Amino acid sequence: MNKFLKLCLALILSQTIYLNSFAQLRGDTYAEAKAKGTANWVFTYSEAPGFAAKVNGKMTGITFDLMHKFKEFVEQKENIRVNITYESSASNDFILFMKQVREGKGGVFGLTSATITEERKKTYTFSPPYITNISMILSHNSVPTLANVADISKIFAGMTAVTVKNSTNEKVLTDIRNKYFPALKIEYVPSTRVAMQNVMKDPKKFTNADFTYYFEAIQNRQPIKRHPGGDIDTEQFGIIMPKSNDWDPLLEEFMSSEFLESVYYKKIIADNLGQSAMKFFETIKH
């Protein structure tokens, strides 16, 4: 009987943990915070090098730095004391992360390298863009260089693309398939991090990823190659929020052109991306 009870308790506990990991995230709305003078925000994040990560127990990245500066702005301007809770259950699962943000209520903020798209605006609220992304086609470094994307069916013959479903990276790859590579097979993984691991292990796979993944791999001396024919610099990143989040007018005020031109903002970018990435970014941007 004791063993049976222990088994039942273990099953109940595991179910509770499972359900909690998928519980709806809730934070205070601006209206609620204004009335009581305090606000509880929830930051859920999906790991993206330079933008959102947990390193040695500390939350790091451009998005965390921006949002902590926004916290200071709210506390000074609105006289609202802000408390932050970090939600990490979706840190390695981009699809779950997007679901958490979409279904969140009130002061929930999604921190990652989230691309602003017209389609996503129908479901989510975005901050103003804070950086322009360069997405790249990446493969194992033994693969011949693709200088022109129109040649991809020849250079990458027999290769398989790896990406995250419903991501902007997937859209890039499906566009390539439709235009240049009808026979291309696409495999799906939970995150770009996993896609990169696949590519670095298997010369028969490639992916489309944000530029920071490339520079992280180079910095770590991993066997990765960027294919110049696949560079796209038309995407912009923003902080992503559920539609019920009413903090966005204040966030837009905070992320004014004045702030985005400030020395502090440039320091955030440089500290998180590193000098080599910054030099490349500035070169390709102009």
C-alpha positions in Angstrom: 0.0 0.0 0.0 2.8 2.4 0.9 4.4 1.8 -2.5 1.1 2.4 -4.2 0.5 5.7 -2.3 4.1 6.8 -3.2 3.5 6.1 -6.8 0.2 8.0 -6.8 1.8 11.0 -5.1 4.7 10.9 -7.6 2.2 10.9 -10.5 0.2 13.8 -9.0 3.4 15.8 -8.5 4.6 15.2 -12.0 1.2 16.2 -13.5 1.3 19.4 -11.3 4.7 20.3 -12.6 3.7 19.6 -16.1 0.5 21.7 -15.8 2.4 24.5 -14.1 4.9 24.6 -16.9 2.0 25.4 -19.3 0.1 27.7 -17.0 -1.1 31.0 -18.4 1.2 33.8 -17.6 -0.3 36.9 -15.9 1.1 40.3 -15.1 -0.4 43.6 -14.0 -1.9 45.8 -16.6 -0.8 49.5 -16.6 -4.3 50.4 -15.5 -4.1 48.1 -12.5 -0.6 49.3 -11.7 -1.6 53.0 -11.9 -4.4 52.4 -9.4 -2.2 50.6 -6.7 1.2 52.1 -7.3 3.0 48.7 -8.0 3.3 46.4 -11.0 4.2 42.8 -11.4 5.7 42.0 -14.8 6.5 38.6 -16.2 9.4 38.1 -18.6 9.2 34.9 -20.5 12.2 34.3 -22.8 13.5 32.1 -25.6 17.2 31.8 -25.7 18.9 33.8 -28.5 22.6 34.7 -28.4 23.2 38.3 -27.5 19.4 38.9 -27.1 18.2 36.7 -24.3 20.0 34.0 -22.3 20.7 32.8 -18.8 24.5 32.7 -18.1 25.8 31.6 -14.7 22.4 32.1 -13.2 22.1 35.7 -14.5 19.7 36.9 -17.2 21.7 38.6 -20.0 21.1 40.0 -23.4 19.9 43.1 -25.3 16.2 42.5 -24.5 16.8 42.2 -20.7 19.0 45.3 -20.6 16.3 47.3 -22.6 13.5 46.1 -20.3 15.4 46.9 -17.1 16.0 50.4 -18.5 12.2 50.6 -19.3 11.5 49.5 -15.7 13.6 52.5 -14.5 11.7 54.8 -16.9 8.3 53.6 -15.5 9.4 53.9 -11.9 10.6 57.5 -12.4 8.0 58.8 -14.7 4.9 57.0 -13.4 6.0 56.5 -9.7 5.1 52.8 -10.0 7.3 50.3 -8.3 7.9 47.3 -10.7 8.6 43.7 -9.7 9.8 41.2 -12.3 9.3 37.5 -12.5 11.3 35.4 -14.9 9.6 32.5 -16.7 12.1 30.0 -18.2 9.9 27.0 -19.1 10.0 27.9 -22.8 13.6 29.0 -22.9 14.6 26.2 -25.3 11.2 25.9 -27.2 10.4 28.8 -29.4 6.9 27.4 -30.3 6.0 27.2 -26.6 7.4 30.6 -26.0 5.2 32.2 -28.7 2.2 30.3 -27.2 3.0 31.6 -23.7 3.2 35.2 -25.0 0.0 34.9 -27.1 -2.0 33.5 -24.2 -0.5 35.7 -21.5 -2.5 38.4 -19.8 -1.5 41.9 -18.9 2.1 42.7 -18.1 3.7 39.8 -19.9 6.7 40.5 -22.1 8.4 38.1 -24.5 12.2 38.5 -24.7 14.1 37.0 -27.6 15.2 37.9 -31.1 11.5 38.3 -32.2 11.0 39.5 -35.8 8.2 42.0 -36.3 5.8 40.9 -39.1 2.4 42.0 -40.4 1.1 38.5 -39.8 2.3 38.4 -36.2 0.8 41.9 -35.5 -2.6 40.3 -35.9 -2.0 38.2 -32.8 0.7 40.0 -30.8 1.6 43.6 -29.8 5.2 44.7 -30.6 7.4 47.5 -29.3 9.0 49.8 -31.8 11.9 48.0 -33.6 15.2 48.3 -31.7 17.6 46.7 -34.2 17.7 45.4 -37.8 18.5 41.7 -38.2 20.6 40.0 -40.8 19.4 36.5 -41.3 21.9 34.1 -42.9 22.1 30.7 -44.6 24.4 28.6 -42.5 25.9 25.2 -42.9 28.8 23.0 -41.8 32.1 24.6 -43.0 32.9 21.7 -45.4 30.0 22.7 -47.7 30.9 24.7 -50.9 30.1 28.4 -50.6 26.8 29.6 -52.0 27.5 33.0 -53.5 24.1 33.4 -55.3 20.9 31.9 -53.8 19.7 31.2 -57.3 22.3 28.4 -57.5 21.2 26.7 -54.3 19.6 23.6 -55.9 23.0 22.9 -57.5 25.4 23.8 -54.6 23.2 22.3 -51.9 21.9 19.3 -53.9 20.9 16.4 -51.6 20.9 18.7 -48.5 18.0 19.1 -46.0 17.0 22.4 -44.4 16.4 22.5 -40.6 14.3 25.2 -39.0 11.6 26.0 -36.4 8.0 25.8 -37.6 6.1 29.0 -37.9 9.2 31.1 -37.6 10.4 33.8 -40.0 13.4 31.5 -40.7 11.0 28.9 -41.9 9.4 31.4 -44.2 12.8 32.3 -45.7 13.5 28.6 -46.4 10.0 27.9 -47.9 10.4 31.0 -50.2 13.8 29.6 -51.3 12.2 26.2 -51.9 9.3 27.8 -53.9 11.6 29.9 -56.1 14.8 27.9 -56.5 14.8 24.5 -54.9 11.4 22.6 -55.4 12.9 19.3 -54.2 14.1 20.8 -50.9 13.1 18.8 -47.8 12.6 20.8 -44.5 12.9 19.2 -41.0 11.5 20.9 -37.9 13.1 21.3 -34.5 12.1 23.2 -31.3 14.6 26.0 -31.5 17.3 27.6 -33.7 19.8 26.5 -31.1 18.9 22.8 -32.0 18.9 23.7 -35.7 22.5 25.0 -35.3 23.6 21.8 -33.5 22.1 19.7 -36.3 24.0 21.8 -39.0 27.3 21.6 -37.2 27.1 17.8 -36.8 25.8 17.0 -40.3 27.3 18.5 -43.6 24.1 17.4 -45.3 22.0 20.0 -43.4 21.7 23.7 -43.5 19.5 26.4 -41.8 18.5 30.0 -41.9 19.4 31.9 -38.7 19.9 35.3 -37.2 23.4 36.8 -37.5 24.1 36.4 -33.7 24.0 32.6 -34.0 26.7 32.8 -36.6 29.0 35.1 -34.5 28.5 32.9 -31.5 29.5 29.9 -33.5 32.6 31.7 -34.9 33.6 32.9 -31.4 33.3 29.4 -30.1 35.4 28.0 -33.0 32.6 25.8 -34.2 32.5 24.3 -37.8 30.1 26.8 -39.3 30.0 28.6 -42.7 28.0 31.7 -43.7 26.8 31.7 -47.3 26.8 35.3 -48.6 24.1 34.5 -51.1 21.6 34.0 -48.3 22.0 37.3 -46.4 18.7 39.1 -45.8 18.7 42.4 -43.9 15.1 43.5 -44.0 13.9 42.0 -40.7 13.5 44.1 -37.5 13.3 42.9 -34.0 10.9 44.1 -31.3 9.8 43.2 -27.7 6.7 40.9 -28.2 3.6 41.1 -26.0 0.1 39.7 -25.7 -2.7 41.8 -27.1 -4.0 42.3 -23.5 -0.8 44.1 -22.6 -1.5 47.9 -22.2 2.0 49.0 -21.4 2.9 49.4 -25.1 2.2 53.2 -25.3 4.7 53.8 -22.5 7.2 51.3 -24.0 6.9 53.2 -27.3 7.5 56.5 -25.5 10.5 55.0 -23.8 11.9 53.6 -27.0 11.9 56.9 -28.8 14.4 57.9 -31.5 16.2 59.8 -28.8 16.8 56.7 -26.7 17.8 54.6 -29.7 20.4 57.2 -30.6 21.8 57.4 -27.0 25.2 56.4 -25.8 23.5 54.0 -23.3 21.6 52.2 -26.1 24.8 51.8 -28.2 26.6 50.5 -25.1 23.8 47.8 -24.6 24.3 46.7 -28.2 28.1 46.6 -28.1 28.2 44.9 -24.7 25.9 42.1 -25.9 26.9 41.6 -29.5 30.7 42.1 -29.2 33.0 44.1 -31.4 33.3 41.7 -34.3 29.5 41.4 -34.7 29.1 45.2 -34.3 31.7 45.9 -37.1 30.0 43.4 -39.4 26.6 44.8 -38.6 27.6 48.4 -39.3 29.3 47.3 -42.6 26.3 45.4 -44.0 23.8 48.0 -42.7 25.4 50.7 -44.8 
